[in-house]
Amino acid sequence: MNTPATICQAALNVLLEPDPMTKVAMSEAYGAQWLSGEIDAISGGDKEPIPERPARPEKPELIDPAKMPRRTAGEKGRVVLLHAIAHIELNAIDLAWDIILRFTGDNLPKAFYDDWTKVAADEARHFKMLNDRMNELGAAYGDFPAHDGLWQAATKTQDDILARLAVVPMILEARGLDTAPPSSIKLRAGGDDKTASIMEQIAEEEISHVGAGVRWFEYICKKREIDPISHFHALVKSKFKGDLKPPFAHDLRARAGMDIRYYDHVS
């Protein structure tokens, strides 16, 4: 695998790669190369083309979120759950690279790129963990339909970095912090300690991803002289379909640096 000249070229390479496991390998390699300084430039000066959508394998079939089948109990239900979360993690890989490539014009410091290359590498590792567990249970990514809700959210926030940070890490990924503990409890109650441990590890590592979203949202709001809490509320109404629904994992959100005023009693 050749080393890209810039982190933006690395991001474009990942976004244009359709094979999930190649996308994983590239994300882990490029993340390490950026953090070690082997890749040390953000952009080559000319703006790289930004794909409207990341490349995807032929499967899974993407269907409307409202038409997704209900999950069943038992081993098949666990596999379907793993598949759904793996699909989220695959999208999260591309979302991390997309925010790097799409918003270079916002003149953000190197630390911004440090954070999101690390997020991309984490999400890649999470996808691999989930797919390996599915393989152990006789399944693989692509065996079940999936929905395109995450990339629809990306499309809706492609023109504003604050909207992207609000909707993806601070709403959608934060929701994952809320749902992970009860999912783990159910898995352990059903005797699947191995899957529960994977879910718990992913949730623990996702705290820093939500934290990166909060940190950069507040950094940019400060630069623009915008109140972050009120602006977040405005973005929820204009850029997010639906409500922020409890129960909230207040302890995990607090560890991510998320003020309760961002999400509690938002209407």
CYANA upper distance limits for C-alpha pairs under 8 A (distance plus 0.5 A):
  1 MET  CA     26 MET  CA      8.41
  3 THR  CA     30 TYR  CA      8.06
  3 THR  CA     33 GLN  CA      8.33
  3 THR  CA     38 GLU  CA      8.48
  3 THR  CA     39 ILE  CA      7.84
  4 PRO  CA      9 GLN  CA      6.49
  4 PRO  CA     10 ALA  CA      6.10
  4 PRO  CA     39 ILE  CA      7.47
  5 ALA  CA      9 GLN  CA      7.33
  5 ALA  CA     10 ALA  CA      8.41
  5 ALA  CA     39 ILE  CA      6.85
  5 ALA  CA     40 ASP  CA      8.44
  5 ALA  CA     41 ALA  CA      7.50
  5 ALA  CA     44 GLY  CA      8.25
  6 THR  CA     10 ALA  CA      6.94
  6 THR  CA     39 ILE  CA      6.49
  6 THR  CA     40 ASP  CA      7.20
  6 THR  CA     41 ALA  CA      5.29
  6 THR  CA     42 ILE  CA      5.75
  6 THR  CA     43 SER  CA      5.92
  6 THR  CA     44 GLY  CA      7.00
  7 ILE  CA     11 ALA  CA      6.64
  7 ILE  CA     30 TYR  CA      8.29
  7 ILE  CA     34 TRP  CA      7.57
  7 ILE  CA     39 ILE  CA      7.06
  7 ILE  CA     40 ASP  CA      8.02
  7 ILE  CA     41 ALA  CA      6.88
  7 ILE  CA     42 ILE  CA      5.60
  7 ILE  CA     43 SER  CA      7.19
  7 ILE  CA    100 ILE  CA      8.40
  8 CYS  CA     12 LEU  CA      6.74
  8 CYS  CA     42 ILE  CA      6.45
  8 CYS  CA     43 SER  CA      6.08
  8 CYS  CA     48 GLU  CA      7.57
  8 CYS  CA    100 ILE  CA      7.20
  8 CYS  CA    101 LEU  CA      5.70
  9 GLN  CA     13 ASN  CA      6.65
  9 GLN  CA     43 SER  CA      8.01
  9 GLN  CA     48 GLU  CA      7.61
 10 ALA  CA     14 VAL  CA      6.91
 10 ALA  CA     30 TYR  CA      7.04
 11 ALA  CA     15 LEU  CA      6.76
 11 ALA  CA     97 TRP  CA      5.36
 11 ALA  CA     98 ASP  CA      7.29
 11 ALA  CA    100 ILE  CA      7.42
 11 ALA  CA    101 LEU  CA      6.61
 12 LEU  CA     16 LEU  CA      6.66
 12 LEU  CA     48 GLU  CA      8.03
 12 LEU  CA     49 PRO  CA      8.28
 12 LEU  CA     50 ILE  CA      7.71
 12 LEU  CA     51 PRO  CA      8.46
 12 LEU  CA     97 TRP  CA      8.10
 12 LEU  CA     98 ASP  CA      8.49
 12 LEU  CA    101 LEU  CA      7.61
 13 ASN  CA     17 GLU  CA      6.85
 14 VAL  CA     23 LYS  CA      6.16
 14 VAL  CA     26 MET  CA      7.03
 14 VAL  CA     27 SER  CA      7.37
 14 VAL  CA     94 ASP  CA      7.76
 14 VAL  CA     97 TRP  CA      7.85
 15 LEU  CA     51 PRO  CA      7.89
 15 LEU  CA     53 ARG  CA      8.38
 15 LEU  CA     54 PRO  CA      5.22
 15 LEU  CA     55 ALA  CA      6.61
 15 LEU  CA     94 ASP  CA      6.49
 15 LEU  CA     97 TRP  CA      7.67
 15 LEU  CA     98 ASP  CA      7.93
 16 LEU  CA     51 PRO  CA      8.16
 16 LEU  CA     54 PRO  CA      6.38
 16 LEU  CA     55 ALA  CA      5.56
 17 GLU  CA     22 THR  CA      7.71
 17 GLU  CA     23 LYS  CA      6.48
 17 GLU  CA     54 PRO  CA      8.12
 17 GLU  CA     55 ALA  CA      6.09
 17 GLU  CA     56 ARG  CA      7.90
 18 PRO  CA     22 THR  CA      8.49
 18 PRO  CA     23 LYS  CA      7.78
 18 PRO  CA     54 PRO  CA      8.16
 18 PRO  CA     55 ALA  CA      4.97
 18 PRO  CA     56 ARG  CA      4.82
 18 PRO  CA     57 PRO  CA      5.66
 19 ASP  CA     23 LYS  CA      6.60
 19 ASP  CA     56 ARG  CA      7.32
 19 ASP  CA     57 PRO  CA      6.32
 20 PRO  CA     24 VAL  CA      6.68
 20 PRO  CA     56 ARG  CA      8.22
 20 PRO  CA     57 PRO  CA      7.85
 20 PRO  CA     90 LEU  CA      7.76
 21 MET  CA     25 ALA  CA      6.73
 21 MET  CA    128 LYS  CA      8.04
 22 THR  CA     26 MET  CA      6.59
 23 LYS  CA     27 SER  CA      6.59
 23 LYS  CA    124 ALA  CA      8.18
 24 VAL  CA     28 GLU  CA      6.78
 24 VAL  CA     93 ILE  CA      8.47
 24 VAL  CA    121 ALA  CA      8.15
 24 VAL  CA    124 ALA  CA      5.17
 24 VAL  CA    125 ARG  CA      7.55
 24 VAL  CA    127 PHE  CA      8.15
 24 VAL  CA    128 LYS  CA      7.87
 25 ALA  CA     29 ALA  CA      6.62
 25 ALA  CA    124 ALA  CA      8.11
 26 MET  CA     30 TYR  CA      6.37
 27 SER  CA     31 GLY  CA      6.37
 27 SER  CA     93 ILE  CA      8.10
 27 SER  CA    117 THR  CA      8.35
 27 SER  CA    120 ALA  CA      6.60
 27 SER  CA    121 ALA  CA      5.77
 27 SER  CA    124 ALA  CA      6.90
 28 GLU  CA     32 ALA  CA      6.76
 28 GLU  CA    120 ALA  CA      8.05
 28 GLU  CA    121 ALA  CA      5.13
 28 GLU  CA    122 ASP  CA      8.36
 28 GLU  CA    124 ALA  CA      7.21
 28 GLU  CA    125 ARG  CA      8.13
 29 ALA  CA     33 GLN  CA      6.66
 30 TYR  CA     34 TRP  CA      6.57
 30 TYR  CA     39 ILE  CA      8.37
 30 TYR  CA    117 THR  CA      8.20
 31 GLY  CA     35 LEU  CA      6.74
 31 GLY  CA    117 THR  CA      5.45
 31 GLY  CA    118 LYS  CA      6.47
 31 GLY  CA    120 ALA  CA      7.70
 31 GLY  CA    121 ALA  CA      6.30
 32 ALA  CA     36 SER  CA      6.52
 33 GLN  CA     37 GLY  CA      6.58
 33 GLN  CA     38 GLU  CA      5.39
 33 GLN  CA     39 ILE  CA      5.98
 34 TRP  CA     38 GLU  CA      6.44
 34 TRP  CA     39 ILE  CA      5.19
 34 TRP  CA     40 ASP  CA      6.80
 34 TRP  CA    114 ASP  CA      8.02
 34 TRP  CA    117 THR  CA      7.94
 35 LEU  CA     39 ILE  CA      8.40
 35 LEU  CA    114 ASP  CA      7.07
 42 ILE  CA    104 THR  CA      8.48
 43 SER  CA     47 LYS  CA      7.88
 43 SER  CA    104 THR  CA      8.39
 48 GLU  CA    101 LEU  CA      8.13
 50 ILE  CA     98 ASP  CA      8.49
 50 ILE  CA    101 LEU  CA      7.57
 50 ILE  CA    102 ARG  CA      7.14
 52 GLU  CA    155 THR  CA      8.39
 53 ARG  CA    151 TRP  CA      8.23
 54 PRO  CA     94 ASP  CA      7.25
 59 LYS  CA    141 TYR  CA      8.46
 59 LYS  CA    142 GLY  CA      5.14
 59 LYS  CA    143 ASP  CA      7.88
 59 LYS  CA    145 PRO  CA      8.42
 60 PRO  CA    141 TYR  CA      7.73
 60 PRO  CA    142 GLY  CA      4.47
 60 PRO  CA    143 ASP  CA      6.92
 60 PRO  CA    144 PHE  CA      6.55
 60 PRO  CA    145 PRO  CA      5.71
 60 PRO  CA    146 ALA  CA      6.65
 61 GLU  CA    142 GLY  CA      8.03
 61 GLU  CA    144 PHE  CA      7.94
 61 GLU  CA    145 PRO  CA      5.37
 61 GLU  CA    146 ALA  CA      6.69
 62 LEU  CA    145 PRO  CA      6.45
 62 LEU  CA    146 ALA  CA      5.49
 62 LEU  CA    147 HIS  CA      5.45
 62 LEU  CA    148 ASP  CA      6.57
 63 ILE  CA     67 LYS  CA      7.22
 63 ILE  CA     68 MET  CA      7.47
 63 ILE  CA    145 PRO  CA      7.33
 63 ILE  CA    146 ALA  CA      6.69
 63 ILE  CA    147 HIS  CA      5.49
 63 ILE  CA    148 ASP  CA      7.43
 64 ASP  CA     68 MET  CA      7.32
 64 ASP  CA    147 HIS  CA      6.26
 64 ASP  CA    148 ASP  CA      7.59
 65 PRO  CA    146 ALA  CA      8.41
 65 PRO  CA    147 HIS  CA      5.62
 65 PRO  CA    148 ASP  CA      7.59
 65 PRO  CA    149 GLY  CA      7.10
 68 MET  CA    145 PRO  CA      7.96
 68 MET  CA    146 ALA  CA      7.70
 68 MET  CA    147 HIS  CA      7.63
 71 ARG  CA     77 GLY  CA      6.01
 71 ARG  CA     80 VAL  CA      7.29
 71 ARG  CA     81 LEU  CA      7.94
 72 THR  CA     76 LYS  CA      7.30
 72 THR  CA     77 GLY  CA      5.08
 73 ALA  CA     77 GLY  CA      5.29
 73 ALA  CA     78 ARG  CA      7.86
 74 GLY  CA     78 ARG  CA      6.99
 74 GLY  CA    190 GLY  CA      8.46
 75 GLU  CA     79 VAL  CA      6.76
 76 LYS  CA     80 VAL  CA      6.63
 77 GLY  CA     81 LEU  CA      6.64
 78 ARG  CA     82 LEU  CA      6.70
 78 ARG  CA    187 LEU  CA      8.44
 79 VAL  CA     83 HIS  CA      6.62
 79 VAL  CA    134 MET  CA      6.65
 79 VAL  CA    137 LEU  CA      7.66
 79 VAL  CA    139 ALA  CA      7.72
 80 VAL  CA     84 ALA  CA      6.67
 80 VAL  CA    144 PHE  CA      7.65
 81 LEU  CA     85 ILE  CA      6.81
 82 LEU  CA     86 ALA  CA      6.50
 82 LEU  CA    130 LEU  CA      6.62
 82 LEU  CA    131 ASN  CA      8.25
 82 LEU  CA    133 ARG  CA      8.46
 82 LEU  CA    134 MET  CA      7.26
 83 HIS  CA     87 HIS  CA      6.64
 83 HIS  CA    130 LEU  CA      8.06
 83 HIS  CA    131 ASN  CA      8.13
 83 HIS  CA    134 MET  CA      7.95
 83 HIS  CA    140 ALA  CA      8.19
 83 HIS  CA    141 TYR  CA      6.61
 83 HIS  CA    142 GLY  CA      8.43
 83 HIS  CA    144 PHE  CA      7.71
 84 ALA  CA     88 ILE  CA      6.94
 84 ALA  CA    146 ALA  CA      7.23
 85 ILE  CA     89 GLU  CA      6.71
 85 ILE  CA    130 LEU  CA      8.23
 86 ALA  CA     90 LEU  CA      6.66
 86 ALA  CA    126 HIS  CA      8.10
 86 ALA  CA    127 PHE  CA      5.69
 86 ALA  CA    130 LEU  CA      6.32
 86 ALA  CA    131 ASN  CA      7.29
 86 ALA  CA    141 TYR  CA      7.85
 87 HIS  CA     91 ASN  CA      6.82
 87 HIS  CA    127 PHE  CA      8.36
 87 HIS  CA    141 TYR  CA      8.26
 87 HIS  CA    146 ALA  CA      7.56
 88 ILE  CA     92 ALA  CA      6.57
 88 ILE  CA    150 LEU  CA      7.90
 89 GLU  CA     93 ILE  CA      6.77
 89 GLU  CA    123 GLU  CA      6.07
 89 GLU  CA    124 ALA  CA      7.70
 89 GLU  CA    126 HIS  CA      7.14
 89 GLU  CA    127 PHE  CA      5.98
 90 LEU  CA     94 ASP  CA      7.28
 90 LEU  CA    123 GLU  CA      7.69
 90 LEU  CA    124 ALA  CA      7.63
 90 LEU  CA    127 PHE  CA      6.72
 91 ASN  CA     95 LEU  CA      6.59
 91 ASN  CA    150 LEU  CA      7.36
 91 ASN  CA    151 TRP  CA      7.64
 92 ALA  CA     96 ALA  CA      6.62
 92 ALA  CA    120 ALA  CA      7.78
 92 ALA  CA    123 GLU  CA      6.76
 93 ILE  CA     97 TRP  CA      7.08
 93 ILE  CA    119 VAL  CA      8.22
 93 ILE  CA    120 ALA  CA      5.40
 93 ILE  CA    121 ALA  CA      8.02
 93 ILE  CA    123 GLU  CA      5.92
 93 ILE  CA    124 ALA  CA      6.56
 94 ASP  CA     98 ASP  CA      6.35
 94 ASP  CA    120 ALA  CA      8.06
 95 LEU  CA     99 ILE  CA      6.66
 95 LEU  CA    154 ALA  CA      7.89
 96 ALA  CA    100 ILE  CA      7.11
 96 ALA  CA    116 TRP  CA      6.11
 96 ALA  CA    117 THR  CA      7.56
 96 ALA  CA    119 VAL  CA      6.98
 96 ALA  CA    120 ALA  CA      5.78
 97 TRP  CA    101 LEU  CA      6.79
 97 TRP  CA    116 TRP  CA      7.75
 97 TRP  CA    117 THR  CA      7.75
 97 TRP  CA    120 ALA  CA      7.13
 98 ASP  CA    102 ARG  CA      6.16
 99 ILE  CA    103 PHE  CA      6.43
 99 ILE  CA    116 TRP  CA      8.33
 99 ILE  CA    161 ILE  CA      8.27
 99 ILE  CA    164 ARG  CA      8.50
100 ILE  CA    104 THR  CA      7.05
100 ILE  CA    113 TYR  CA      7.10
100 ILE  CA    116 TRP  CA      7.47
102 ARG  CA    158 GLN  CA      8.14
103 PHE  CA    161 ILE  CA      7.15
104 THR  CA    108 LEU  CA      7.62
108 LEU  CA    112 PHE  CA      6.81
109 PRO  CA    113 TYR  CA      7.95
110 LYS  CA    114 ASP  CA      6.78
111 ALA  CA    115 ASP  CA      6.68
112 PHE  CA    116 TRP  CA      6.96
112 PHE  CA    216 TRP  CA      7.95
113 TYR  CA    117 THR  CA      6.43
114 ASP  CA    118 LYS  CA      6.76
115 ASP  CA    119 VAL  CA      6.72
115 ASP  CA    212 ALA  CA      7.16
116 TRP  CA    120 ALA  CA      6.56
116 TRP  CA    212 ALA  CA      8.47
117 THR  CA    121 ALA  CA      6.78
118 LYS  CA    122 ASP  CA      6.63
119 VAL  CA    123 GLU  CA      6.62
119 VAL  CA    209 HIS  CA      6.74
120 ALA  CA    124 ALA  CA      6.69
121 ALA  CA    125 ARG  CA      6.82
122 ASP  CA    126 HIS  CA      6.70
122 ASP  CA    205 GLU  CA      8.27
123 GLU  CA    127 PHE  CA      6.68
124 ALA  CA    128 LYS  CA      6.88
125 ARG  CA    129 MET  CA      6.73
126 HIS  CA    130 LEU  CA      6.75
126 HIS  CA    202 ILE  CA      7.00
127 PHE  CA    131 ASN  CA      6.57
128 LYS  CA    132 ASP  CA      6.44
129 MET  CA    133 ARG  CA      6.76
129 MET  CA    198 ILE  CA      7.81
130 LEU  CA    134 MET  CA      6.73
130 LEU  CA    198 ILE  CA      8.07
131 ASN  CA    135 ASN  CA      6.64
131 ASN  CA    140 ALA  CA      6.59
131 ASN  CA    141 TYR  CA      6.74
132 ASP  CA    136 GLU  CA      6.86
133 ARG  CA    137 LEU  CA      6.95
133 ARG  CA    195 THR  CA      7.77
134 MET  CA    138 GLY  CA      6.78
134 MET  CA    139 ALA  CA      5.49
134 MET  CA    140 ALA  CA      6.01
134 MET  CA    141 TYR  CA      8.13
135 ASN  CA    139 ALA  CA      5.47
135 ASN  CA    140 ALA  CA      5.98
139 ALA  CA    143 ASP  CA      7.22
148 ASP  CA    152 GLN  CA      6.76
149 GLY  CA    153 ALA  CA      6.81
150 LEU  CA    154 ALA  CA      6.88
151 TRP  CA    155 THR  CA      6.65
152 GLN  CA    156 LYS  CA      6.78
153 ALA  CA    157 THR  CA      6.88
153 ALA  CA    167 VAL  CA      7.71
153 ALA  CA    168 VAL  CA      7.92
153 ALA  CA    240 PHE  CA      8.08
154 ALA  CA    158 GLN  CA      6.48
154 ALA  CA    164 ARG  CA      7.31
154 ALA  CA    168 VAL  CA      8.09
156 LYS  CA    239 LYS  CA      7.20
157 THR  CA    161 ILE  CA      7.78
157 THR  CA    163 ALA  CA      5.85
157 THR  CA    164 ARG  CA      5.45
157 THR  CA    167 VAL  CA      8.26
157 THR  CA    239 LYS  CA      7.52
158 GLN  CA    164 ARG  CA      7.34
160 ASP  CA    164 ARG  CA      6.88
161 ILE  CA    165 LEU  CA      6.62
162 LEU  CA    166 ALA  CA      6.51
162 LEU  CA    217 PHE  CA      6.46
162 LEU  CA    220 ILE  CA      7.95
162 LEU  CA    221 CYS  CA      8.40
163 ALA  CA    167 VAL  CA      6.55
163 ALA  CA    235 LEU  CA      6.72
163 ALA  CA    239 LYS  CA      7.44
164 ARG  CA    168 VAL  CA      6.32
165 LEU  CA    169 PRO  CA      6.27
165 LEU  CA    170 MET  CA      6.88
165 LEU  CA    213 GLY  CA      5.88
165 LEU  CA    214 VAL  CA      8.03
165 LEU  CA    216 TRP  CA      8.15
165 LEU  CA    217 PHE  CA      6.60
166 ALA  CA    170 MET  CA      5.44
166 ALA  CA    171 ILE  CA      6.77
166 ALA  CA    213 GLY  CA      7.78
166 ALA  CA    214 VAL  CA      8.45
166 ALA  CA    217 PHE  CA      7.65
166 ALA  CA    232 PHE  CA      6.91
166 ALA  CA    235 LEU  CA      7.59
166 ALA  CA    236 VAL  CA      8.15
167 VAL  CA    171 ILE  CA      5.49
167 VAL  CA    172 LEU  CA      6.73
167 VAL  CA    235 LEU  CA      8.42
167 VAL  CA    236 VAL  CA      7.86
167 VAL  CA    239 LYS  CA      7.82
167 VAL  CA    240 PHE  CA      7.09
168 VAL  CA    172 LEU  CA      5.57
168 VAL  CA    173 GLU  CA      6.64
169 PRO  CA    173 GLU  CA      5.14
169 PRO  CA    174 ALA  CA      6.72
169 PRO  CA    209 HIS  CA      7.20
169 PRO  CA    210 VAL  CA      5.46
169 PRO  CA    212 ALA  CA      8.37
169 PRO  CA    213 GLY  CA      5.75
169 PRO  CA    214 VAL  CA      8.26
170 MET  CA    174 ALA  CA      5.94
170 MET  CA    210 VAL  CA      6.33
170 MET  CA    213 GLY  CA      6.52
170 MET  CA    214 VAL  CA      7.01
171 ILE  CA    175 ARG  CA      6.54
171 ILE  CA    244 LEU  CA      8.09
172 LEU  CA    176 GLY  CA      7.21
173 GLU  CA    177 LEU  CA      7.38
173 GLU  CA    206 GLU  CA      7.95
173 GLU  CA    209 HIS  CA      8.28
173 GLU  CA    210 VAL  CA      6.82
174 ALA  CA    178 ASP  CA      7.25
174 ALA  CA    207 ILE  CA      8.46
174 ALA  CA    210 VAL  CA      6.57
174 ALA  CA    253 ARG  CA      7.48
175 ARG  CA    179 THR  CA      6.90
175 ARG  CA    248 PHE  CA      8.29
176 GLY  CA    180 ALA  CA      6.43
176 GLY  CA    203 ALA  CA      7.80
177 LEU  CA    181 PRO  CA      8.01
177 LEU  CA    203 ALA  CA      6.54
177 LEU  CA    206 GLU  CA      7.91
177 LEU  CA    207 ILE  CA      7.79
177 LEU  CA    249 ALA  CA      6.92
177 LEU  CA    252 LEU  CA      7.04
177 LEU  CA    253 ARG  CA      7.79
178 ASP  CA    247 PRO  CA      7.43
178 ASP  CA    248 PHE  CA      5.78
178 ASP  CA    249 ALA  CA      5.21
178 ASP  CA    252 LEU  CA      8.46
179 THR  CA    183 SER  CA      6.82
180 ALA  CA    184 SER  CA      6.62
180 ALA  CA    199 MET  CA      7.21
180 ALA  CA    200 GLU  CA      7.50
180 ALA  CA    203 ALA  CA      6.76
181 PRO  CA    185 ILE  CA      6.80
181 PRO  CA    200 GLU  CA      7.86
182 PRO  CA    186 LYS  CA      6.80
183 SER  CA    187 LEU  CA      6.74
183 SER  CA    196 ALA  CA      8.21
184 SER  CA    188 ARG  CA      6.70
184 SER  CA    196 ALA  CA      5.25
184 SER  CA    197 SER  CA      8.08
184 SER  CA    199 MET  CA      6.98
184 SER  CA    200 GLU  CA      7.24
185 ILE  CA    189 ALA  CA      6.61
185 ILE  CA    196 ALA  CA      8.01
186 LYS  CA    190 GLY  CA      6.68
187 LEU  CA    191 GLY  CA      6.90
187 LEU  CA    192 ASP  CA      5.77
187 LEU  CA    193 ASP  CA      7.16
187 LEU  CA    195 THR  CA      7.54
187 LEU  CA    196 ALA  CA      6.04
188 ARG  CA    192 ASP  CA      5.77
188 ARG  CA    193 ASP  CA      5.58
188 ARG  CA    196 ALA  CA      6.60
192 ASP  CA    196 ALA  CA      6.84
193 ASP  CA    197 SER  CA      6.55
194 LYS  CA    198 ILE  CA      6.95
195 THR  CA    199 MET  CA      6.78
196 ALA  CA    200 GLU  CA      6.65
197 SER  CA    201 GLN  CA      6.65
198 ILE  CA    202 ILE  CA      6.72
199 MET  CA    203 ALA  CA      6.62
200 GLU  CA    204 GLU  CA      6.65
201 GLN  CA    205 GLU  CA      6.83
202 ILE  CA    206 GLU  CA      6.56
203 ALA  CA    207 ILE  CA      7.16
205 GLU  CA    209 HIS  CA      7.78
206 GLU  CA    210 VAL  CA      6.89
207 ILE  CA    211 GLY  CA      6.61
207 ILE  CA    252 LEU  CA      7.26
207 ILE  CA    253 ARG  CA      7.84
207 ILE  CA    255 ARG  CA      7.44
207 ILE  CA    256 ALA  CA      5.80
208 SER  CA    212 ALA  CA      6.59
208 SER  CA    256 ALA  CA      6.57
209 HIS  CA    213 GLY  CA      6.97
209 HIS  CA    256 ALA  CA      8.43
210 VAL  CA    214 VAL  CA      6.83
210 VAL  CA    253 ARG  CA      8.45
210 VAL  CA    256 ALA  CA      6.33
211 GLY  CA    215 ARG  CA      6.52
211 GLY  CA    255 ARG  CA      8.34
211 GLY  CA    256 ALA  CA      4.69
211 GLY  CA    257 GLY  CA      6.29
211 GLY  CA    258 MET  CA      7.72
212 ALA  CA    216 TRP  CA      6.63
212 ALA  CA    256 ALA  CA      8.49
213 GLY  CA    217 PHE  CA      6.44
214 VAL  CA    218 GLU  CA      6.63
214 VAL  CA    256 ALA  CA      8.12
214 VAL  CA    257 GLY  CA      7.32
214 VAL  CA    258 MET  CA      6.90
215 ARG  CA    219 TYR  CA      6.61
215 ARG  CA    257 GLY  CA      8.28
216 TRP  CA    220 ILE  CA      6.54
217 PHE  CA    221 CYS  CA      6.62
217 PHE  CA    228 PRO  CA      7.85
218 GLU  CA    222 LYS  CA      6.56
218 GLU  CA    228 PRO  CA      6.43
219 TYR  CA    223 LYS  CA      6.88
220 ILE  CA    224 ARG  CA      6.66
221 CYS  CA    225 GLU  CA      6.33
221 CYS  CA    226 ILE  CA      5.33
221 CYS  CA    227 ASP  CA      7.01
221 CYS  CA    228 PRO  CA      6.25
222 LYS  CA    226 ILE  CA      6.57
222 LYS  CA    227 ASP  CA      7.99
222 LYS  CA    228 PRO  CA      8.31
226 ILE  CA    231 HIS  CA      7.50
227 ASP  CA    231 HIS  CA      6.57
228 PRO  CA    232 PHE  CA      6.41
229 ILE  CA    233 HIS  CA      6.90
229 ILE  CA    261 ARG  CA      7.32
229 ILE  CA    262 TYR  CA      6.22
230 SER  CA    234 ALA  CA      6.84
231 HIS  CA    235 LEU  CA      6.73
232 PHE  CA    236 VAL  CA      6.73
232 PHE  CA    262 TYR  CA      7.33
233 HIS  CA    237 LYS  CA      7.08
233 HIS  CA    262 TYR  CA      7.63
233 HIS  CA    266 VAL  CA      7.28
234 ALA  CA    238 SER  CA      6.78
235 LEU  CA    239 LYS  CA      5.86
235 LEU  CA    240 PHE  CA      7.60
236 VAL  CA    240 PHE  CA      5.53
236 VAL  CA    241 LYS  CA      8.42
236 VAL  CA    243 ASP  CA      8.48
237 LYS  CA    241 LYS  CA      8.23
243 ASP  CA    266 VAL  CA      8.38
243 ASP  CA    267 SER  CA      7.59
244 LEU  CA    263 TYR  CA      7.17
244 LEU  CA    264 ASP  CA      8.46
244 LEU  CA    266 VAL  CA      7.42
249 ALA  CA    253 ARG  CA      6.65
250 HIS  CA    254 ALA  CA      6.43
250 HIS  CA    260 ILE  CA      8.06
251 ASP  CA    255 ARG  CA      6.81
252 LEU  CA    256 ALA  CA      6.97
253 ARG  CA    257 GLY  CA      7.07
253 ARG  CA    258 MET  CA      5.93
253 ARG  CA    259 ASP  CA      8.39
254 ALA  CA    258 MET  CA      5.77
254 ALA  CA    259 ASP  CA      7.21
254 ALA  CA    260 ILE  CA      8.17
258 MET  CA    262 TYR  CA      7.54
259 ASP  CA    263 TYR  CA      8.43
260 ILE  CA    264 ASP  CA      6.31
261 ARG  CA    265 HIS  CA      8.17
262 TYR  CA    266 VAL  CA      7.87
